[in-house]
Amino acid sequence: MCAGVEYTNTSLTLRVAFMPTTFDPATTSITFFLDTDQNPLTGSPGVNGTGTLDGSLIGSEFLVSFGSAYYGGNATVQATTSGFPVIGFSPVAFYDDGLLTIISLTLLGNDDGRLNYKLTSQQQVDANSFSGILDVASDVGSPVGLSQLDMPEPTTAFMISAGLLVSFIRKCRRS
């Protein structure tokens, strides 16, 4: 699994690519842990594949979950405050070996897009349940990912970002 996060002055693009034949859009589920204040001492600690905390590296203010039939083609954005309330949704684009979504920064409290992140993947096993965590990026104990500044946002950002996913997947396959 390979991931990237880019930001503009209005949005955050979350991308994930998988090795060929390992991505099933009907069952693969992704959760991004977004540390918008870049302070591991605030927010909800990240989790690794064994259920222990990676809290010395990330403290998430928001979760973005998407993929699998469970989410109905949308990304669900949740705050990590008490009860983890859902604060919004965003459409998801699916590809042979990956997926992406573009989140408005207004959903993240008008954040500037500079953030730390980690993500996990799971498989949906039936209508309302999922496997345990199957993969973590960056690896448990490894430094967090950092969002990158994207080019100025054109009016067709979603289509351009969707096209960039193909390049992103190719780049991930080479690494």
Secondary structure, 3 states (H helix, E strand, C coil): CEEEEEECCCEEEEEEECCCCCCCCCCEEEEEEEECCCCCCCCEECECCCCCECCCCCEECEEEEEECHHHCCEEEEEECCCCCCEEEEEEEEEECCEEEEEEEHHHHCCCCCCCEEEEEEEEEEECCEECCCCEEECCCCCCCEECEECCCCCCCHHHHHHHHHHHHHHHHHHC
